[in-house]
Amino acid sequence: MPRASTTSDAFNAVAEPRRREILNYLALQERPVGDIVESLGLGQPSVSKHLRVLREVGLVHVRRDGRQMLYRTNAGAIRPLHEWTGTFERFWRHQLHRIKERAEEKMKTVRSDFNVRNFNSRRKDDPHNNGH
């Protein structure tokens, strides 16, 4: 099955790492294109192209302020992405919990083995131990 166009939906649009960088940068406040270019170290034509894609799928809003175009994220459009990734967040949290439990069990076994070896070693070295 052919891959959908990057402009068809938010999931395809954010598959591009630079677009995710731009969304991260815009997450806290509205910014002009020039700030995005300067802060992310990308070329202006590239930033404009990525912003166009993000705007077409509804992930960013744009408004004109004089000659400047100001961009900001559209939290409502990002919500489906957040909800979808939340499934995996729960999965990884569960996996990490299981790893922690296994590590704690392993640590108990290691401590127990160490204590038994340490105890037996002390018994052999004990001058009061007559081999009994």
Number of C-alpha atoms within 10 A of each C-alpha: 3 4 6 11 9 17 17 12 16 20 16 15 23 23 11 12 10 15 18 15 14 23 21 11 18 18 15 10 10 17 18 17 17 15 12 20 17 11 11 13 10 12 12 14 10 12 20 15 12 19 20 15 22 25 20 17 18 19 22 24 16 17 12 10 9 6 6 12 14 17 22 21 24 18 14 11 14 17 12 13 13 12 11 11 12 12 10 11 13 11 12 12 11 12 12 12 12 12 12 12 12 12 12 12 12 12 12 12 12 12 12 12 12 12 12 12 12 11 11 12 11 12 15 13 9 11 9 9 10 8 8 6
